């Protein structure tokens, strides 16, 4: 379970929060001009990054405020928390250990890690 | 060169018993990697192995490599709660899952490998008026699609599964259930091993501990893959990487509508036979069955955030156990032995993607989310057809990646039996 440091309330258990998915997806400014593929990209397609991911969280059972979290999805390590509307801080996630860039934690594959 | 496995039978069992079972041969080879294959399957889980098996068996393409990052049976195929059923709501899903269920029924014979397929029935329990309406709707939809399904009232539920708590005084009382008697469970890793052995026998090279690091393309055609063991060329590449589909897709510059999340399960200490069916509940989110070893196999829900860490939050486990204990108070003192998480790739409409892509020769079979195990043989069957003919089988045509642009989604959130 994650411990999330709400920028408004401080550190709380993850149970109080709801994840709102990938952050910084902007609603298209010209909806009538969009093609079906562009709509699909906006509505459905996601980065689903393994590694550093920027995402939105809501303190739904607390202050009910939205904020952004930068998290390493390979290790669940929270790297930064910043408010809605702010630019993501420059970050680098963990040093990759396997050829495709996985850290050894949780990869389920120790045989190809460089150690 | 390792001697190939022989046909398994009672005679081979007796013969090997004479030598204290010390002379069983490996079930599949550990082959040298060739420079080029007619087709490469990335991912050696159940779906990948069945794809290779049916490419060889149904389409005569035998020069195939299955490239697996870990080892056979070490991924989600060996991590799931082994439930097999086909009582899906929509015609498209019912067709593909029931095709799979029919293949399950002949699988042990076809593979000469006992996958311990047990048609013990799957019961989907209703706890409120909405559940009753929704499940009755699904029951009728199944009936119209020729899928066996019946409705049980509370007394019949109690009769079918006597350990269930049907007291009207619990928070979510049992108001009835649908029952699919042909549904059941199977030994999950035997499925991977059986298909690996059968595919290997037909000449498929199973390459373990080989991680894909890149996809090579030229002029919109796929030409091969880069791996931790070097470059392997092929004009047809099928990606069956489950939770890591987005990672592989990124290597080919493709963005998928997937989110990878942890899905947890747990297993209790072994006890004497107590529950001889599978009980699932959408509303209180619990499902339980008993393995042949006597352990209760309990499935939890997905965590509400993307993660590749193969571990989930304890609150999810707690919620599931609360539901199980309310439905089965006699399990309240049982100890849980093991608990684990796997990474599942969830589609926005809770239906899979079995599809061509805009890159020629590159195919994706992903998005099975929380319920891919039951589809294992059917998924391989249609994906092999898609790869061999460069066009989808009638059963997987509705599961094209283009449905996210066209809007023809196959929304199975409700019929996925548990809410995710």
Interface residues (C-beta under 8 A of the other chain):
Chain A: X1 X2 X13 X14 X15 X18 X19 X21 X36 X37 X39 X40 X41 X43 X44 X45 X46 X47 X48 X49 X50 X53 X55 X71 X73 X74 X75 X76 X98 X99 X100 X102 X105 X106 X107 X108 X109 X111 X112
Chain B: X69 X70 X74 X75 X209 X211 X212 X213 X228 X244 X246 X247 X255 X256 X257 X258 X259 X260 X304 X305 X306 X307 X308 X309 X310 X311 X313 X314 X315 X345 X348 X404 X405 X406 X407
